[in-house]
Amino acid sequence: MTRIFSHTRPIDADIVDAFCMLQKGFTDQFVYYDKRRACRYMGLGRCIALPTLDDAESELEGPVGQPPVYFSFNRFDAENPALTDELFEAFPRLKFMLPEIVLIENERGTLLQVNSLGPVYVGRIERFARQALAAPPRRRQSVPYSVEPDSREAWRAAVGAGLAAIEAGRVDKVVLSRRQRLVAERPFSSKDLLVNLIDGPARGTVLLYRYADVFFCGCTPELLVRKTGNELESMCLAGTCPAGASEIERERLASELMADPKNRAEHDYVVRFIREVFRRTCYDVDVPAEPGILTLTHVQHLCTPARARILEGVDLWEMKGDLHPTPAVAGTPVGEAKMLIRSIEAYNRGFFAGACGYVDGDGDGEFSVALRTGVFDGEIGWVYAGCGIVAGSVADDEYDEIGMKLKTVLSAFDGKEAAEGAAR
């Protein structure tokens, strides 16, 4: 049995400023930061990594009874025999990573957590608290860069292979992706991109996993699964159109998206999949018959929320495994679509479109699907985005759709003042 000592106390600090102040001393960094709600966890250092939480025992110290917070970053297709690029290969294959420090903003308030394999030394807590409280306001910085365009012809061939598999009856839908190589004009840090994603116009949940000199980050709109007690939430997200340049155009495009048979069919594959998974492991399942619209900075999506109550004995990790990958990021049937992706895509996706999130010592937490993301080493990187291919898909239209989606992760390099209404 692994015994974890976890001391948590309130702290009157901005956790992003505190993270920027403390991060210089830690090569392992973890962030799960929901810009829409107080579900914000920022970890530094690594106390321990565990293959399972079944044998972990928590001893809570301090004035707040917050269980220890573990981070988990998982690959899209962990069994894919193809090698990832050299940046993704640098990350170890670990399941649950417990940071030494976790800065928290949740329903309990704004907190500082210090984790240890022995009783937490009070001097460490006080030192970290002093440094966090003394943190200066963060500043955004632009990082000039260039992107090497990927081949439109190669994309057309990939989509053609997907459409041929659909016509042959192998799959009904396959989700294909593009990646582009990015080269910066000056060195940049994980902190630079993190601050621009949090304070910039990107909407959703900001993810960061840094290991030594490489880091994976982005801002995803897609919740995979959230567990609070026996309550479970998920999101069916598929079907895309531009956000529009004005409110009138946004509403017109959203109406067209709602009425488009191709996008509705693509969305329904995801709805049916999540509903079926929930019915196997949950009760009081609530998945509305009609989708709504999720509006982001650059695109809009068809979105259907899913809620249920989880059966006793089923945990968050099991639900993550049952739900991921959904037809929104793989296709349908999921297994056959994954095999097709392996044969079509010239690269291993690594963490892109993987399930990334956190789980606490009580078994609560959430995972998001790592969309609109990239992997970097502070000088170069790869950025990723994808789209669903179904019968009737047009390769050039899908290529342009991915171009719109790539703008989200590329906004991490833009340090201009946030648009009015963007979260800080």
WOVEN-V93920 format. One record per residue. N is the residue number from 1. RES is the residue in one letter. SS is DSSP state (~ for helix, > for strand, _ for the rest). Layout:
n=N res=RES ss=SS
n=N res=RES ss=SS
This chain:
n=1 res=M ss=_
n=2 res=T ss=>
n=3 res=R ss=>
n=4 res=I ss=>
n=5 res=F ss=>
n=6 res=S ss=>
n=7 res=H ss=>
n=8 res=T ss=>
n=9 res=R ss=>
n=10 res=P ss=>
n=11 res=I ss=_
n=12 res=D ss=_
n=13 res=A ss=_
n=14 res=D ss=_
n=15 res=I ss=~
n=16 res=V ss=~
n=17 res=D ss=~
n=18 res=A ss=~
n=19 res=F ss=~
n=20 res=C ss=~
n=21 res=M ss=~
n=22 res=L ss=~
n=23 res=Q ss=~
n=24 res=K ss=~
n=25 res=G ss=~
n=26 res=F ss=_
n=27 res=T ss=_
n=28 res=D ss=_
n=29 res=Q ss=>
n=30 res=F ss=>
n=31 res=V ss=>
n=32 res=Y ss=>
n=33 res=Y ss=>
n=34 res=D ss=>
n=35 res=K ss=_
n=36 res=R ss=_
n=37 res=R ss=_
n=38 res=A ss=_
n=39 res=C ss=_
n=40 res=R ss=>
n=41 res=Y ss=>
n=42 res=M ss=>
n=43 res=G ss=>
n=44 res=L ss=>
n=45 res=G ss=_
n=46 res=R ss=_
n=47 res=C ss=_
n=48 res=I ss=>
n=49 res=A ss=>
n=50 res=L ss=>
n=51 res=P ss=_
n=52 res=T ss=_
n=53 res=L ss=_
n=54 res=D ss=_
n=55 res=D ss=_
n=56 res=A ss=>
n=57 res=E ss=>
n=58 res=S ss=>
n=59 res=E ss=>
n=60 res=L ss=>
n=61 res=E ss=>
n=62 res=G ss=_
n=63 res=P ss=_
n=64 res=V ss=_
n=65 res=G ss=_
n=66 res=Q ss=_
n=67 res=P ss=_
n=68 res=P ss=_
n=69 res=V ss=>
n=70 res=Y ss=>
n=71 res=F ss=>
n=72 res=S ss=>
n=73 res=F ss=>
n=74 res=N ss=_
n=75 res=R ss=_
n=76 res=F ss=_
n=77 res=D ss=_
n=78 res=A ss=_
n=79 res=E ss=_
n=80 res=N ss=_
n=81 res=P ss=_
n=82 res=A ss=_
n=83 res=L ss=_
n=84 res=T ss=_
n=85 res=D ss=_
n=86 res=E ss=~
n=87 res=L ss=~
n=88 res=F ss=~
n=89 res=E ss=~
n=90 res=A ss=_
n=91 res=F ss=_
n=92 res=P ss=_
n=93 res=R ss=_
n=94 res=L ss=_
n=95 res=K ss=_
n=96 res=F ss=>
n=97 res=M ss=>
n=98 res=L ss=>
n=99 res=P ss=_
n=100 res=E ss=_
n=101 res=I ss=>
n=102 res=V ss=>
n=103 res=L ss=>
n=104 res=I ss=>
n=105 res=E ss=>
n=106 res=N ss=>
n=107 res=E ss=_
n=108 res=R ss=_
n=109 res=G ss=>
n=110 res=T ss=>
n=111 res=L ss=>
n=112 res=L ss=>
n=113 res=Q ss=>
n=114 res=V ss=>
n=115 res=N ss=>
n=116 res=S ss=>
n=117 res=L ss=_
n=118 res=G ss=_
n=119 res=P ss=_
n=120 res=V ss=_
n=121 res=Y ss=_
n=122 res=V ss=~
n=123 res=G ss=~
n=124 res=R ss=~
n=125 res=I ss=~
n=126 res=E ss=~
n=127 res=R ss=~
n=128 res=F ss=~
n=129 res=A ss=~
n=130 res=R ss=~
n=131 res=Q ss=~
n=132 res=A ss=~
n=133 res=L ss=~
n=134 res=A ss=_
n=135 res=A ss=_
n=136 res=P ss=_
n=137 res=P ss=_
n=138 res=R ss=_
n=139 res=R ss=_
n=140 res=R ss=_
n=141 res=Q ss=_
n=142 res=S ss=_
n=143 res=V ss=_
n=144 res=P ss=_
n=145 res=Y ss=>
n=146 res=S ss=>
n=147 res=V ss=>
n=148 res=E ss=>
n=149 res=P ss=_
n=150 res=D ss=_
n=151 res=S ss=_
n=152 res=R ss=~
n=153 res=E ss=~
n=154 res=A ss=~
n=155 res=W ss=~
n=156 res=R ss=~
n=157 res=A ss=~
n=158 res=A ss=~
n=159 res=V ss=~
n=160 res=G ss=~
n=161 res=A ss=~
n=162 res=G ss=~
n=163 res=L ss=~
n=164 res=A ss=~
n=165 res=A ss=~
n=166 res=I ss=~
n=167 res=E ss=~
n=168 res=A ss=_
n=169 res=G ss=_
n=170 res=R ss=_
n=171 res=V ss=_
n=172 res=D ss=_
n=173 res=K ss=>
n=174 res=V ss=>
n=175 res=V ss=>
n=176 res=L ss=>
n=177 res=S ss=>
n=178 res=R ss=>
n=179 res=R ss=>
n=180 res=Q ss=>
n=181 res=R ss=>
n=182 res=L ss=>
n=183 res=V ss=>
n=184 res=A ss=>
n=185 res=E ss=_
n=186 res=R ss=_
n=187 res=P ss=_
n=188 res=F ss=_
n=189 res=S ss=_
n=190 res=S ss=~
n=191 res=K ss=~
n=192 res=D ss=~
n=193 res=L ss=~
n=194 res=L ss=~
n=195 res=V ss=~
n=196 res=N ss=~
n=197 res=L ss=~
n=198 res=I ss=~
n=199 res=D ss=~
n=200 res=G ss=_
n=201 res=P ss=_
n=202 res=A ss=_
n=203 res=R ss=_
n=204 res=G ss=_
n=205 res=T ss=>
n=206 res=V ss=>
n=207 res=L ss=>
n=208 res=L ss=>
n=209 res=Y ss=>
n=210 res=R ss=>
n=211 res=Y ss=>
n=212 res=A ss=_
n=213 res=D ss=_
n=214 res=V ss=>
n=215 res=F ss=>
n=216 res=F ss=>
n=217 res=C ss=>
n=218 res=G ss=>
n=219 res=C ss=>
n=220 res=T ss=>
n=221 res=P ss=_
n=222 res=E ss=_
n=223 res=L ss=>
n=224 res=L ss=>
n=225 res=V ss=>
n=226 res=R ss=>
n=227 res=K ss=>
n=228 res=T ss=>
n=229 res=G ss=_
n=230 res=N ss=_
n=231 res=E ss=>
n=232 res=L ss=>
n=233 res=E ss=>
n=234 res=S ss=>
n=235 res=M ss=>
n=236 res=C ss=>
n=237 res=L ss=>
n=238 res=A ss=>
n=239 res=G ss=>
n=240 res=T ss=>
n=241 res=C ss=>
n=242 res=P ss=>
n=243 res=A ss=_
n=244 res=G ss=_
n=245 res=A ss=_
n=246 res=S ss=_
n=247 res=E ss=~
n=248 res=I ss=~
n=249 res=E ss=~
n=250 res=R ss=~
n=251 res=E ss=~
n=252 res=R ss=~
n=253 res=L ss=~
n=254 res=A ss=~
n=255 res=S ss=~
n=256 res=E ss=~
n=257 res=L ss=~
n=258 res=M ss=~
n=259 res=A ss=~
n=260 res=D ss=_
n=261 res=P ss=~
n=262 res=K ss=~
n=263 res=N ss=~
n=264 res=R ss=~
n=265 res=A ss=~
n=266 res=E ss=~
n=267 res=H ss=~
n=268 res=D ss=~
n=269 res=Y ss=~
n=270 res=V ss=~
n=271 res=V ss=~
n=272 res=R ss=~
n=273 res=F ss=~
n=274 res=I ss=~
n=275 res=R ss=~
n=276 res=E ss=~
n=277 res=V ss=~
n=278 res=F ss=~
n=279 res=R ss=~
n=280 res=R ss=~
n=281 res=T ss=~
n=282 res=C ss=>
n=283 res=Y ss=>
n=284 res=D ss=>
n=285 res=V ss=>
n=286 res=D ss=>
n=287 res=V ss=>
n=288 res=P ss=_
n=289 res=A ss=_
n=290 res=E ss=_
n=291 res=P ss=_
n=292 res=G ss=>
n=293 res=I ss=>
n=294 res=L ss=>
n=295 res=T ss=>
n=296 res=L ss=_
n=297 res=T ss=_
n=298 res=H ss=_
n=299 res=V ss=>
n=300 res=Q ss=>
n=301 res=H ss=>
n=302 res=L ss=>
n=303 res=C ss=>
n=304 res=T ss=>
n=305 res=P ss=>
n=306 res=A ss=>
n=307 res=R ss=>
n=308 res=A ss=>
n=309 res=R ss=>
n=310 res=I ss=>
n=311 res=L ss=_
n=312 res=E ss=_
n=313 res=G ss=_
n=314 res=V ss=_
n=315 res=D ss=_
n=316 res=L ss=~
n=317 res=W ss=~
n=318 res=E ss=~
n=319 res=M ss=~
n=320 res=K ss=~
n=321 res=G ss=~
n=322 res=D ss=~
n=323 res=L ss=~
n=324 res=H ss=_
n=325 res=P ss=_
n=326 res=T ss=_
n=327 res=P ss=_
n=328 res=A ss=_
n=329 res=V ss=_
n=330 res=A ss=_
n=331 res=G ss=>
n=332 res=T ss=>
n=333 res=P ss=_
n=334 res=V ss=~
n=335 res=G ss=~
n=336 res=E ss=~
n=337 res=A ss=~
n=338 res=K ss=~
n=339 res=M ss=~
n=340 res=L ss=~
n=341 res=I ss=~
n=342 res=R ss=~
n=343 res=S ss=~
n=344 res=I ss=~
n=345 res=E ss=_
n=346 res=A ss=_
n=347 res=Y ss=_
n=348 res=N ss=_
n=349 res=R ss=_
n=350 res=G ss=_
n=351 res=F ss=_
n=352 res=F ss=_
n=353 res=A ss=_
n=354 res=G ss=_
n=355 res=A ss=>
n=356 res=C ss=>
n=357 res=G ss=>
n=358 res=Y ss=>
n=359 res=V ss=>
n=360 res=D ss=>
n=361 res=G ss=_
n=362 res=D ss=_
n=363 res=G ss=_
n=364 res=D ss=_
n=365 res=G ss=>
n=366 res=E ss=>
n=367 res=F ss=>
n=368 res=S ss=>
n=369 res=V ss=>
n=370 res=A ss=_
n=371 res=L ss=_
n=372 res=R ss=_
n=373 res=T ss=>
n=374 res=G ss=>
n=375 res=V ss=>
n=376 res=F ss=>
n=377 res=D ss=_
n=378 res=G ss=_
n=379 res=E ss=_
n=380 res=I ss=>
n=381 res=G ss=>
n=382 res=W ss=>
n=383 res=V ss=>
n=384 res=Y ss=>
n=385 res=A ss=>
n=386 res=G ss=>
n=387 res=C ss=>
n=388 res=G ss=>
n=389 res=I ss=>
n=390 res=V ss=>
n=391 res=A ss=_
n=392 res=G ss=_
n=393 res=S ss=_
n=394 res=V ss=_
n=395 res=A ss=~
n=396 res=D ss=~
n=397 res=D ss=~
n=398 res=E ss=~
n=399 res=Y ss=~
n=400 res=D ss=~
n=401 res=E ss=~
n=402 res=I ss=~
n=403 res=G ss=~
n=404 res=M ss=~
n=405 res=K ss=~
n=406 res=L ss=~
n=407 res=K ss=~
n=408 res=T ss=~
n=409 res=V ss=~
n=410 res=L ss=~
n=411 res=S ss=~
n=412 res=A ss=~
n=413 res=F ss=~
n=414 res=D ss=_
n=415 res=G ss=_
n=416 res=K ss=_
n=417 res=E ss=_
n=418 res=A ss=_
n=419 res=A ss=_
n=420 res=E ss=_
n=421 res=G ss=_
n=422 res=A ss=_
n=423 res=A ss=_
n=424 res=R ss=_
